[in-house]
């Protein structure tokens, strides 16, 4: 069994209903090789810092 988003991209960002909740998923196991970058991106999101890259294509609200 694998986890994957409908469009095959990671899901990383804040949920629209509650800005206190940050999610990361949809990586189907291949997120292991991206874990350092995902961790850094999550830390920047949580800390309210400018992310090191454009992560808008990972926004969870894109699937709504």
C-alpha positions in Angstrom: 0.0 0.0 0.0 1.3 3.4 -0.9 0.3 7.0 -0.1 0.1 9.5 -2.9 -1.8 12.7 -3.7 -4.2 12.8 -6.7 -1.7 14.8 -8.7 1.4 12.9 -7.6 3.0 15.8 -5.8 3.9 16.1 -2.1 1.3 17.9 0.2 3.2 20.4 2.3 1.8 23.5 4.0 -0.8 24.9 6.3 -4.4 23.7 6.2 -6.8 26.5 5.3 -9.2 25.9 8.1 -6.6 26.2 10.9 -3.4 28.0 10.4 -1.9 26.2 13.4 -1.9 22.9 11.5 1.0 22.2 9.1 0.9 18.9 7.1 3.3 17.0 5.0 2.5 13.8 3.1 1.7 12.2 -0.2 5.2 11.1 -0.7 4.7 7.4 -1.3 8.0 6.5 0.4 10.2 8.4 -2.1 10.0 11.3 0.4 12.9 9.6 2.2 15.4 11.0 -0.3 13.8 14.4 0.0 13.6 14.4 3.8 16.3 17.0 4.4 14.6 19.5 2.0 11.1 18.7 3.3 12.3 19.1 6.9 13.9 22.5 6.1 10.8 23.7 4.3 8.5 22.6 7.2 10.7 24.3 9.7 10.5 27.5 7.7 6.7 27.3 7.3 6.3 26.7 11.1 8.7 29.5 12.0 6.9 31.9 9.6 10.1 32.4 7.6 10.3 32.9 3.8 10.7 29.4 2.3 13.9 28.7 0.5 12.0 27.8 -2.7 8.6 28.4 -4.2 6.4 25.7 -2.6 3.0 26.9 -3.9 2.6 23.8 -6.0 2.7 21.7 -2.8 -0.1 23.6 -1.0 -2.7 21.3 0.5 -5.5 23.6 -0.5 -4.8 22.9 -4.2 -6.7 19.6 -3.8 -10.0 21.2 -2.6 
